[in-house]
Amino acid sequence: QVQLVESGGGLVQPGGSLRLSCAASGFTFGSYAMSWYRQAPGKERELVAAISSAGGSKKYADSVKARFTISRDNAKRTVDLQMNSLKPEDTAIYYCNLGYSSPLGPWGQGTQVTVSS
């Protein structure tokens, strides 16, 4: 079955950086677009970034453009999210999932990102 395990979150000061990673198993990874989502307290889960199956197409939420970069390694079955210039409003639980515009798989446990001084 599909399994998605997120890691790399933590506490970081405003302006800092973090790199999240998602390890995927249970499906043909290279055949699916992958995405990162986040859910802040009291808010709905939102799409942050997505990457096509071969990595040639990417998209980002307006709130993270020019600060976040999504990438993938099909050989390692991982999808990463490099987050720079972090802001307090980036504080959320971050999840990865299959798909480019809507989630196609189950949700993992997520990884907590807290941006605070």
Secondary structure, DSSP 8 states (H G I E B T S, - for coil): --EEEEE--EEE-TT--EEEEEEEESS-GGGS-EEEEEE-TTS--EEEEEE-TTSS-EEE-TTTTTTEEEEEETTTTEEEEEE-S--GGG-EEEEEEE-SSS--S-----EEEEE--
